[in-house]
Protein backbone atom coordinates (compact mmCIF):
# COMPACT_ATOMS: atom_id res chain seq x y z
CA UNK A 1 0.00 0.00 0.00
CA UNK A 2 1.66 3.22 -1.15
CA UNK A 3 -0.79 5.87 0.00
CA UNK A 4 1.24 8.32 2.05
CA UNK A 5 0.02 11.22 4.14
CA UNK A 6 2.38 14.15 3.52
CA UNK A 7 1.64 17.78 4.33
CA UNK A 8 4.37 20.06 3.08
CA UNK A 9 4.93 23.14 0.99
CA UNK A 10 5.35 22.33 -2.68
CA UNK A 11 8.25 24.64 -3.30
CA UNK A 12 8.91 23.53 -6.87
CA UNK A 13 5.66 25.03 -8.09
CA UNK A 14 5.74 28.27 -10.00
CA UNK A 15 2.71 30.14 -8.71
CA UNK A 16 0.70 32.57 -10.83
CA UNK A 17 0.67 36.06 -9.35
CA UNK A 18 -2.56 38.06 -9.30
CA UNK A 19 -1.06 40.96 -11.22
CA UNK A 20 1.45 39.25 -13.48
CA UNK A 21 0.15 35.88 -14.69
CA UNK A 22 -2.64 37.01 -17.02
CA UNK A 23 -2.01 35.96 -20.61
CA UNK A 24 -2.17 39.21 -22.56
CA UNK A 25 -1.88 37.23 -25.80
CA UNK A 26 -5.10 35.31 -25.11
CA UNK A 27 -7.74 36.06 -27.72
CA UNK A 28 -11.40 35.14 -27.92
CA UNK A 29 -12.63 32.84 -30.71
CA UNK A 30 -13.42 34.72 -33.91
CA UNK A 31 -16.86 34.98 -35.45
CA UNK A 32 -15.66 32.79 -38.32
CA UNK A 33 -14.57 30.09 -35.86
CA UNK A 34 -17.92 30.22 -34.09
CA UNK A 35 -19.84 29.97 -37.36
CA UNK A 36 -17.72 27.05 -38.57
CA UNK A 37 -18.31 25.18 -35.31
CA UNK A 38 -22.07 25.23 -35.87
CA UNK A 39 -21.64 23.31 -39.11
CA UNK A 40 -19.17 20.78 -37.69
CA UNK A 41 -20.94 19.57 -34.54
CA UNK A 42 -24.43 18.11 -34.25
CA UNK A 43 -26.71 18.32 -31.20
CA UNK A 44 -30.39 17.62 -30.49
CA UNK A 45 -32.82 20.25 -31.79
CA UNK A 46 -33.00 23.35 -29.63
CA UNK A 47 -29.40 23.27 -28.38
CA UNK A 48 -26.59 25.60 -29.38
CA UNK A 49 -22.85 25.10 -29.07
CA UNK A 50 -20.06 27.65 -29.31
CA UNK A 51 -16.47 28.04 -28.29
CA UNK A 52 -16.03 29.20 -24.72
CA UNK A 53 -12.25 29.31 -25.16
CA UNK A 54 -9.62 28.21 -27.69
CA UNK A 55 -5.82 28.00 -27.65
CA UNK A 56 -5.77 25.55 -24.72
CA UNK A 57 -3.42 22.81 -25.90
CA UNK A 58 -4.10 19.52 -24.10
CA UNK A 59 -6.94 20.86 -21.92
CA UNK A 60 -8.46 18.13 -19.78
CA UNK A 61 -10.69 18.50 -16.70
CA UNK A 62 -12.44 21.59 -15.31
CA UNK A 63 -13.88 22.96 -12.07
CA UNK A 64 -16.01 26.03 -11.39
CA UNK A 65 -14.84 28.60 -8.85
CA UNK A 66 -17.08 30.42 -6.38
CA UNK A 67 -17.07 33.46 -8.65
CA UNK A 68 -18.09 31.41 -11.69
CA UNK A 69 -14.62 31.37 -13.27
CA UNK A 70 -13.59 28.17 -15.04
CA UNK A 71 -10.42 26.42 -13.88
CA UNK A 72 -8.92 23.93 -16.34
CA UNK A 73 -5.98 21.53 -16.22
CA UNK A 74 -3.45 21.60 -19.06
CA UNK A 75 -1.96 18.22 -18.27
CA UNK A 76 0.91 18.05 -20.73
CA UNK A 77 2.22 21.52 -19.87
CA UNK A 78 1.80 21.04 -16.10
CA UNK A 79 -0.47 24.06 -15.65
CA UNK A 80 -3.84 25.02 -14.26
CA UNK A 81 -5.44 28.06 -15.86
CA UNK A 82 -8.35 30.30 -14.90
CA UNK A 83 -10.75 31.43 -17.62
CA UNK A 84 -13.20 34.24 -16.93
CA UNK A 85 -16.11 35.61 -18.93
CA UNK A 86 -16.11 39.17 -17.62
CA UNK A 87 -18.80 40.59 -19.92
CA UNK A 88 -21.29 37.72 -19.70
CA UNK A 89 -21.40 36.83 -23.38
CA UNK A 90 -20.64 33.14 -22.83
CA UNK A 91 -17.06 33.41 -24.10
CA UNK A 92 -13.92 33.64 -21.95
CA UNK A 93 -12.07 36.91 -22.37
CA UNK A 94 -9.26 36.46 -19.84
CA UNK A 95 -6.87 33.58 -19.17
CA UNK A 96 -4.62 33.45 -16.12
CA UNK A 97 -2.06 30.79 -15.21
CA UNK A 98 -2.90 29.88 -11.62
CA UNK A 99 -0.34 27.10 -11.07
CA UNK A 100 2.51 25.77 -13.18
CA UNK A 101 5.35 23.29 -12.73
CA UNK A 102 2.88 20.59 -11.77
CA UNK A 103 3.30 16.86 -12.46
CA UNK A 104 0.57 16.06 -15.02
CA UNK A 105 -2.30 17.83 -13.25
CA UNK A 106 -5.71 16.42 -14.13
CA UNK A 107 -8.62 16.38 -11.67
CA UNK A 108 -9.68 19.64 -10.02
CA UNK A 109 -12.15 20.39 -7.21
CA UNK A 110 -13.23 23.17 -4.85
CA UNK A 111 -14.21 22.31 -1.27
CA UNK A 112 -14.60 24.42 1.88
CA UNK A 113 -12.55 27.31 0.47
CA UNK A 114 -9.71 25.12 -0.82
CA UNK A 115 -8.73 24.40 -4.41
CA UNK A 116 -7.59 20.78 -4.93
CA UNK A 117 -5.45 19.50 -7.80
CA UNK A 118 -4.77 15.80 -8.45
CA UNK A 119 -1.35 15.27 -9.99
CA UNK A 120 -0.24 11.90 -11.27
CA UNK A 121 1.39 10.93 -7.95
CA UNK A 122 0.44 13.63 -5.44
CA UNK A 123 -2.66 15.49 -4.25
CA UNK A 124 -2.24 19.19 -3.47
CA UNK A 125 -4.47 22.00 -2.29
CA UNK A 126 -4.18 25.78 -1.98
CA UNK A 127 -6.32 28.74 -0.95
CA UNK A 128 -7.09 31.24 -3.70
CA UNK A 129 -7.58 34.99 -3.48
CA UNK A 130 -10.73 36.70 -4.76
CA UNK A 131 -9.16 37.12 -8.19
CA UNK A 132 -8.06 33.49 -8.42
CA UNK A 133 -4.39 33.77 -7.47
CA UNK A 134 -2.86 31.36 -4.93
CA UNK A 135 -2.91 32.85 -1.44
CA UNK A 136 0.18 30.88 -0.48
CA UNK A 137 2.31 27.93 -1.46
CA UNK A 138 0.26 24.79 -2.24
CA UNK A 139 0.61 21.96 0.24
CA UNK A 140 0.99 18.30 -0.64
CA UNK A 141 -1.65 16.25 1.17
CA UNK A 142 -0.88 12.72 -0.01
CA UNK A 143 1.21 10.62 -2.36
CA UNK A 144 0.08 7.55 -4.30
CA UNK A 145 1.51 5.51 -7.18
CA UNK A 146 2.15 7.41 -10.40
CA UNK A 147 3.33 6.63 -13.91
CA UNK A 148 2.44 3.58 -15.96
CA UNK A 149 0.03 3.38 -18.85
CA UNK A 150 -2.74 5.28 -17.07
CA UNK A 151 -1.40 8.41 -15.40
CA UNK A 152 -4.46 10.65 -15.06
CA UNK A 153 -5.96 11.18 -11.61
CA UNK A 154 -9.49 12.52 -11.15
CA UNK A 155 -11.19 13.72 -7.97
CA UNK A 156 -14.64 14.43 -6.58
CA UNK A 157 -16.06 15.17 -3.14
CA UNK A 158 -18.92 13.11 -1.81
CA UNK A 159 -21.86 14.15 0.33
CA UNK A 160 -19.87 12.75 3.26
CA UNK A 161 -17.19 15.45 2.77
CA UNK A 162 -14.65 12.80 1.75
CA UNK A 163 -12.41 13.17 -1.28
CA UNK A 164 -12.47 10.34 -3.83
CA UNK A 165 -9.48 9.95 -6.17
CA UNK A 166 -9.07 7.60 -9.14
CA UNK A 167 -5.82 5.69 -9.79
CA UNK A 168 -5.68 3.74 -13.06
CA UNK A 169 -3.76 0.55 -13.71
CA UNK A 170 -0.17 0.50 -14.92
CA UNK A 171 -0.92 -1.98 -17.70
CA UNK A 172 -3.58 -3.52 -19.92
CA UNK A 173 -4.04 -6.76 -17.96
CA UNK A 174 -1.75 -7.67 -15.06
CA UNK A 175 -1.62 -8.27 -11.32
CA UNK A 176 -0.33 -5.02 -9.89
CA UNK A 177 2.56 -4.88 -7.46
CA UNK A 178 1.21 -1.59 -6.04
CA UNK A 179 -2.11 -2.18 -4.31
CA UNK A 180 -3.40 1.34 -4.94
CA UNK A 181 -3.43 0.83 -8.74
CA UNK A 182 -6.80 0.25 -10.45
CA UNK A 183 -8.68 1.70 -7.49
CA UNK A 184 -10.61 4.65 -6.17
CA UNK A 185 -9.05 6.00 -2.99
CA UNK A 186 -10.87 7.86 -0.23
CA UNK A 187 -9.34 10.63 1.91
CA UNK A 188 -10.50 13.08 4.50
CA UNK A 189 -10.48 16.59 3.09
CA UNK A 190 -7.09 17.30 4.71
CA UNK A 191 -5.50 14.21 3.13
CA UNK A 192 -5.64 12.03 6.25
CA UNK A 193 -7.01 8.50 6.52
CA UNK A 194 -6.27 7.58 2.91
CA UNK A 195 -7.38 4.07 1.99
CA UNK A 196 -8.71 2.01 -0.90
CA UNK A 197 -12.45 2.60 -1.21
CA UNK A 198 -13.07 0.37 -4.26
CA UNK A 199 -10.81 -1.87 -6.35
CA UNK A 200 -10.74 -3.86 -9.58
CA UNK A 201 -11.26 -0.72 -11.69
CA UNK A 202 -8.84 -0.87 -14.63
CA UNK A 203 -8.84 2.82 -15.54
CA UNK A 204 -11.55 4.88 -13.85
CA UNK A 205 -11.35 8.44 -15.18
CA UNK A 206 -14.72 10.18 -14.91
CA UNK A 207 -15.99 10.53 -11.35
CA UNK A 208 -19.08 12.27 -10.00
CA UNK A 209 -21.62 12.07 -7.18
CA UNK A 210 -25.17 11.12 -8.18
CA UNK A 211 -27.24 13.96 -6.69
CA UNK A 212 -30.18 11.89 -5.40
CA UNK A 213 -28.58 8.73 -4.02
CA UNK A 214 -25.25 10.49 -3.24
CA UNK A 215 -23.40 7.43 -4.60
CA UNK A 216 -20.04 7.92 -6.33
CA UNK A 217 -20.10 6.91 -10.01
CA UNK A 218 -17.06 6.34 -12.22
CA UNK A 219 -16.56 5.77 -15.93
CA UNK A 220 -14.10 2.98 -16.66
CA UNK A 221 -11.90 2.24 -19.68
CA UNK A 222 -11.80 -1.56 -19.93
CA UNK A 223 -9.07 -3.81 -21.30
CA UNK A 224 -7.77 -4.11 -24.87
CA UNK A 225 -6.89 -7.14 -27.01
CA UNK A 226 -9.49 -9.58 -25.72
CA UNK A 227 -9.51 -12.32 -28.33
CA UNK A 228 -11.24 -13.35 -30.47
CA UNK A 229 -13.53 -10.28 -30.50
CA UNK A 230 -11.25 -7.54 -29.26
CA UNK A 231 -12.93 -4.84 -31.36
CA UNK A 232 -16.26 -5.20 -29.58
CA UNK A 233 -15.34 -6.75 -26.24
CA UNK A 234 -15.27 -6.07 -23.42
CA UNK A 235 -17.63 -3.12 -22.93
CA UNK A 236 -16.38 0.04 -21.28
CA UNK A 237 -18.34 0.74 -18.13
CA UNK A 238 -20.14 2.98 -15.72
CA UNK A 239 -19.74 1.69 -12.17
CA UNK A 240 -21.56 2.72 -9.01
CA UNK A 241 -19.09 2.40 -6.16
CA UNK A 242 -19.65 0.53 -2.94
CA UNK A 243 -17.27 0.74 0.00
CA UNK A 244 -14.91 -2.21 -0.25
CA UNK A 245 -16.35 -3.25 -3.60
CA UNK A 246 -14.28 -5.34 -6.05
CA UNK A 247 -15.17 -4.62 -9.70
CA UNK A 248 -13.17 -7.49 -11.16
CA UNK A 249 -10.11 -6.29 -13.09
CA UNK A 250 -7.72 -7.91 -13.96
CA UNK A 251 -9.41 -11.26 -13.33
CA UNK A 252 -12.81 -10.45 -14.84
CA UNK A 253 -14.70 -8.19 -17.19
CA UNK A 254 -18.38 -7.30 -17.13
CA UNK A 255 -20.91 -8.11 -19.85
CA UNK A 256 -24.69 -7.74 -19.66
CA UNK A 257 -24.70 -7.67 -15.88
CA UNK A 258 -22.41 -10.66 -15.40
CA UNK A 259 -18.74 -10.84 -14.42
CA UNK A 260 -16.86 -13.11 -16.83
CA UNK A 261 -13.31 -14.43 -16.38
CA UNK A 262 -10.49 -12.98 -18.44
CA UNK A 263 -8.73 -15.74 -20.40
CA UNK A 264 -5.39 -14.93 -18.72
CA UNK A 265 -6.75 -16.09 -15.34
CA UNK A 266 -9.81 -18.38 -15.82
CA UNK A 267 -11.03 -17.61 -12.29
CA UNK A 268 -14.82 -17.87 -12.48
CA UNK A 269 -15.13 -18.36 -8.73
CA UNK A 270 -13.41 -15.05 -8.07
CA UNK A 271 -15.57 -13.31 -10.69
CA UNK A 272 -18.69 -14.49 -8.89
CA UNK A 273 -17.64 -12.38 -5.89
CA UNK A 274 -17.17 -9.18 -7.90
CA UNK A 275 -19.61 -6.39 -8.81
CA UNK A 276 -20.60 -6.15 -12.50
CA UNK A 277 -20.92 -2.81 -14.27
CA UNK A 278 -24.00 -0.68 -13.75
CA UNK A 279 -24.06 0.08 -17.49
CA UNK A 280 -22.20 -1.39 -20.46
CA UNK A 281 -20.78 1.12 -22.96
CA UNK A 282 -19.49 0.53 -26.49
CA UNK A 283 -16.10 -1.17 -26.26
CA UNK A 284 -13.09 1.13 -26.69
CA UNK A 285 -15.16 4.33 -26.55
CA UNK A 286 -12.76 5.56 -23.81
CA UNK A 287 -15.32 7.20 -21.49
CA UNK A 288 -13.71 10.07 -19.57
CA UNK A 289 -15.29 13.07 -17.88
CA UNK A 290 -18.92 13.14 -16.80
CA UNK A 291 -21.31 15.45 -15.01
CA UNK A 292 -24.82 15.10 -13.67
CA UNK A 293 -27.19 17.78 -14.95
CA UNK A 294 -29.16 18.66 -11.81
CA UNK A 295 -27.78 22.24 -11.88
CA UNK A 296 -27.91 22.61 -15.69
CA UNK A 297 -30.72 25.20 -15.69
CA UNK A 298 -30.01 26.09 -19.33
CA UNK A 299 -31.09 22.56 -20.28
CA UNK A 300 -34.71 21.36 -20.49
CA UNK A 301 -36.08 19.99 -17.23
CA UNK A 302 -36.24 16.43 -18.60
CA UNK A 303 -32.42 16.38 -18.85
CA UNK A 304 -31.71 17.36 -15.27
CA UNK A 305 -31.87 13.91 -13.76
CA UNK A 306 -29.44 12.57 -16.33
CA UNK A 307 -25.69 12.55 -16.98
CA UNK A 308 -23.47 13.76 -19.82
CA UNK A 309 -20.39 11.64 -20.51
CA UNK A 310 -17.48 12.33 -22.90
CA UNK A 311 -16.23 9.49 -25.11
CA UNK A 312 -12.60 10.30 -25.99
CA UNK A 313 -12.54 7.69 -28.75
CA UNK A 314 -10.95 4.39 -29.72
CA UNK A 315 -7.42 3.63 -30.82
CA UNK A 316 -7.54 -0.11 -31.56
CA UNK A 317 -10.61 -0.64 -33.70
CA UNK A 318 -10.62 -0.91 -37.48
CA UNK A 319 -13.87 1.09 -37.43
CA UNK A 320 -13.26 3.98 -35.00
CA UNK A 321 -15.84 4.58 -32.30
CA UNK A 322 -16.54 7.16 -29.60
CA UNK A 323 -15.35 10.77 -30.08
CA UNK A 324 -18.66 12.20 -28.89
CA UNK A 325 -20.64 13.22 -25.84
CA UNK A 326 -23.53 11.01 -24.81
CA UNK A 327 -26.56 11.50 -22.59
CA UNK A 328 -26.86 8.73 -20.00
CA UNK A 329 -30.45 8.19 -18.88
CA UNK A 330 -30.85 7.73 -15.12
CA UNK A 331 -33.89 6.21 -13.41
CA UNK A 332 -34.15 5.62 -9.66
CA UNK A 333 -30.46 6.24 -9.18
CA UNK A 334 -29.36 3.76 -11.88
CA UNK A 335 -28.14 4.27 -15.47
CA UNK A 336 -30.61 2.70 -17.89
CA UNK A 337 -29.15 3.51 -21.32
CA UNK A 338 -27.43 6.19 -23.36
CA UNK A 339 -27.73 8.07 -26.64
CA UNK A 340 -25.69 10.51 -28.68
CA UNK A 341 -25.78 14.12 -27.55
CA UNK A 342 -22.87 15.83 -29.40
CA UNK A 343 -21.29 14.26 -32.48
CA UNK A 344 -19.19 15.50 -35.39
CA UNK A 345 -15.59 15.31 -34.19
CA UNK A 346 -15.19 11.94 -35.96
CA UNK A 347 -15.05 12.29 -39.75
CA UNK A 348 -16.39 9.71 -42.26
CA UNK A 349 -12.82 8.71 -43.18
CA UNK A 350 -12.02 7.86 -39.55
CA UNK A 351 -9.98 10.99 -38.82
CA UNK A 352 -10.96 13.28 -35.96
CA UNK A 353 -10.40 16.97 -35.51
CA UNK A 354 -11.17 16.95 -31.79
CA UNK A 355 -11.56 14.59 -28.83
CA UNK A 356 -13.93 15.45 -25.95
CA UNK A 357 -12.54 14.94 -22.45
CA UNK A 358 -14.23 16.79 -19.58
CA UNK A 359 -17.82 17.84 -18.84
CA UNK A 360 -18.88 20.34 -16.18
CA UNK A 361 -21.98 22.41 -15.42
CA UNK A 362 -21.06 26.10 -15.47
CA UNK A 363 -22.24 28.67 -12.94
CA UNK A 364 -24.87 30.02 -15.35
CA UNK A 365 -26.43 26.58 -15.87
CA UNK A 366 -24.87 25.90 -19.26
CA UNK A 367 -22.56 22.91 -19.84
CA UNK A 368 -18.87 23.13 -20.76
CA UNK A 369 -17.04 20.38 -22.66
CA UNK A 370 -13.25 20.29 -23.02
CA UNK A 371 -11.38 18.95 -26.05
CA UNK A 372 -7.70 18.11 -25.61
CA UNK A 373 -7.01 17.46 -29.31
CA UNK A 374 -8.75 20.63 -30.47
CA UNK A 375 -7.39 22.69 -27.58
CA UNK A 376 -10.81 24.14 -26.82
CA UNK A 377 -13.69 24.36 -24.35
CA UNK A 378 -17.22 24.44 -25.78
CA UNK A 379 -20.33 25.93 -24.19
CA UNK A 380 -23.67 24.17 -24.67
CA UNK A 381 -27.05 25.66 -23.82
CA UNK A 382 -30.66 25.49 -24.89
N, C-alpha and C positions, 0 to 999 in steps of 0.2 A: 504494500500500500504506500503510494508516494505522495499522498496529500499532505502538505506541510503548511502549518500556520506560521506566517511570517509577517510581522508588521514593521515596516521600515520605510524610510524615504527612498524614492526611486530617483537617485541623483543623476542617472544617465539620461533622463528625459529632457528634451528641449521643450520648454513650456511656452505656449503662445502668450504674449503680453497684450493687455487690453488695448493699448494704443499703438502697437507696432506690428501685430500679426495679420491684420486685414490684408487680403489679396487685392491690391489696387488694379491688377490686370484681369480680374474676374469680370466677365461680361455676361449679360442675360442672353438667352436664346433669341435668335432673330425671328422676325415674322415669317421669313421663308422657311426656317427650320420648323416652326410651329405648324405651318400649313402642310409641309411635307409629311409631318408625323401623322396628321389626320388621315392621309391616304395610305400609310404603311401599316397601321395597327387597327385591328377590328375589335369592337366591343358590342355588348348588347345594346339594342335601341334605347336612346334616351341618355346614354352616358357620353361624356367627353373626356378626352385625354390630351394633355399638353406637357411640354417640358417644364418641370419645376426648376431644374438646374442642369447644366451641361459642363463639360470640361473636368469631370471627376473620374479620372482614370482608376479603374479597379474598385469602384465604390461597392460596398457590401451592405452591412446592416445599418439601421437607423434607430434613433430614439428622439422623442419630443421633449424639449425643455419646458420648464414652468412658464416661460414667456412665449411659448409657441415656436421657438426656433428649432430647426432640424439639425441634429447632430448625426454625422455619418462617418463610418470607418472606411479609410482608404488602406486596405490591408497590405497591399504590396509595398506601399511607400511608408508604412508605419505611422500614419497620421490619423487623427480625428479632426474633422472640420465642423464648423458651425455655419449653417446657411440660414439667412433671415430674409423674410419678405417684408420689407419695411413699409411698403405702400399698399399692401393688401390686394395686389393684383393676381396672386396665385403663382408668382414667379419669384425665385430668390434673386435679390439684388446685392447682397453682400455675402462674402465667404471669408471666414476667419479660421486659421489653423489654431486649434485649441491645445492639442498635444502632438508632439512628434518624437521620433526616436523610439517608438514602441516596437515590440516584437509581434508582428502580424496581428494587430488589433482586429477584432471582429465584432463580438456581441457588445451592446451598449445598454445601459439601463439607468434610470433615475429612481432614487428611493430615499425618503427622509432627508432631503437636502444634499445628498451625495450623488456624484456622477461615477458610475462603475464602468470599467472597461475590461473585457476579457481578452487577454493576450493568449498566444498559443501555449504558454506554460506558466503564466502568472496572472492573478486577478488583482487589479488595482482600483483605487477610488480616490476622488479628490473633490473638494468643495469648489464651486464656481461662483464668481462674482455676478452681479446683476447683468453685466454685459457679456457673460459667457467665458470670461478668462479664469484660469485656475487661481484660486485664492491662496494656494500654497503648493508645496511639492507633493505630488501623488504618493500615496503609501501602498505598498504591496501587502495584500491581505493573505494570500495563499499561493502556493506553488502546486502544480500537478504535472503529469507527464506531457511533454510537447513533442513536436516533430512527427515523423512517420508520414504515411500516405494521407492522413486526414488531420489537418492542422488547425482547422477553424474551431473556435470555441464560442458558443452562444449562451446567453444568460436571460433569465426572467425571474421576477419575484412572484411568489405565490401569495395567496390570501393569508397564509400563516406568517408572513414577513420573512420567510426563508428565501435565500437565493439558490436558484437551480442552474447548474452549469453543465453543458454538454462536452464530452470528451470522446472523439471518434477513435476508431481502431487504427492501428499502425499498418494494417495490411488488408488484403482482400478477404482471405479466410485463414485464420491461424489461432492458436491458443496463445494469448498474450502473456508476456512475462511481467508486465506492469498491470496490477489489478484494477487501476482506475481507467484503463482504456475501455472503449466501447460501453460507456456508462453515462448516466446523469448523476452528478454530485450534488449534494445539498450542504449549504453553509448557513450559519447565522449571518446577519447582515454585516457584522464586523469581521467576518472571515473565520470565526471560531467554529468548532464542532463539525469540521468537514468530514463527510463520509459518503459512501456510495449509497445513493437512493434507489437506483434501478440499474440493472445490468443487462448484458446480452443485446445491446443496441449498437449495431455495426458502425453507423455514422449518423447519429442524430444531429441535425443542424437547426431546423426550425424548432422553436420552443415558445409556448404561450399558455396562459391560464384560461381555461374555459370559464366564461363569466358567470354561469349559472351554477354549475357543479363545483367550481373552483379547482377542478382537477388540472394537472399539468399535462399538456399534449406535446408530442414531438413528431416531427417528420423525419423519416429514416431512409437513407440511401442503402439499399440492400446490395448483396454480393454481385460480382461479375463472374462470367465464364462458368456458369452452371450447365453442364452438358446433359442431354443433347439439345436443349432448347434455350441456350443462353440468351438469345435475343428477346425472349418474352418471359423468361423466368429468372429469378423469382420476382414477385411484385415488390416495388418500393412500398413504403408503409406510412400510415399514421398510427401512432401508439398512444394510448392513454395510460399514464404511469401510475403504478401502485408502489407504495413503500416496500422495498425488498423484492420487487418483482424481477423475474428473469425472463427476457424476451427472446432468448434462444440462440443468438449468434455466439460462436461460430458453428455450433452443433446443429442448428435447425434454421429453417426459414418458414415463413408463414404463407399459406395459400388457402383462400376461401374459408378462413376461420379455423384452420387446423395447422399445427406445427409439424412440419415434415423434416426428416433427418437429411442433413447435407451428406453427399456421398463420401466425403473425406472421413466421416466419423461413424455413420450408420448407428446412431444411438437413439433409437425410437423411444426407449424408456425415459431417457432424459428429456426428450422433446415433449413427452406427455406431461411433464411438470412445468413447462414454460407457458407464457401468455402469448397467444397469437395476436396478430395485428388487429386494431380496431377497424381499419379500412385498407384494402388493397389498392395500390396505385399502379399505373402502367409501368412495367419494368424499365429501368434505366432512365426514367424521367428526371432523376436527380432533384427531388423536392427539397427546397431550402426554406427561405423565410416564410412565415405565415402570421396572420393577424385576424383575431375575431373582430366582427364588425359592429359590436354593440354600441360603440361611440361614433360610428360613421353616419352622422346625421345628414350628410349630403348624399346618402344612398337611400333608395326606397325602403320603407319599413320592413318589407318582406325579406330583405337581405340581412337585417341586423342581428339575427340569431345564428348567422352562418360565418364561414371562415374563408378568407382568400389565401391561397398558397401559390408560391412561385415555383415553377418547374424550370430548373436551370438548363436541362437538356442532356441528351445521351451523348456518349462518345464511342460506344462499342456495339452499335446496331447498324446493319446495312441500310435500313430505312430509319433515318433519325426521328426521334420522338422528343416530346417535351417542348422546351423553349416557349413557355406560355404561362399565364396566370389562370388558375382555375378557382371556381367557387365550390367549396365543399359544403354540402347540405348537412345541417345538424338538427337532429330531432331527439328530444329528451336526453340531451347531454351526450349523444353518440353521433359519429359521422355516418351518414346513410348513403352517400354517393357524391359524385362530383361532375362538373361540366366546365367547358371552356368559358373563360371570362374575357381575357385579353389574348389575342393571337396576332401573328404577323411578323414576328422576329425570324421565324424559320421560312426560308424561301423554297419554292418548288424544286429547285435543284439540290436541296439539302444544305446549302450554305445558310448562315445566320448572321445578321447584322447587329444583333444584341442578344443578351442572355439575362433574363430577370433573376434577381437574387433575393432582395428583402422586400417586405410589405409592412407598412405601419399606418395607423390612422392618425392623421394630422390634427392639430388643435382646432381647426375650423370644421372638422367632420368629413373632410375629403380623405382620400387614400393616396399614399405615396408608394411608388414601386421603384426600387433601384435596379440598375443594369450595369454589371461590371464590365461587360464587353463593349457596350456603347458609351460607357463613362457618363451616365445620365441618371437623373431621378425624374420620374413622371408623376403628374398629379391627375387623379381620376375623380370625377364628380358627376352628379346627375345633371 
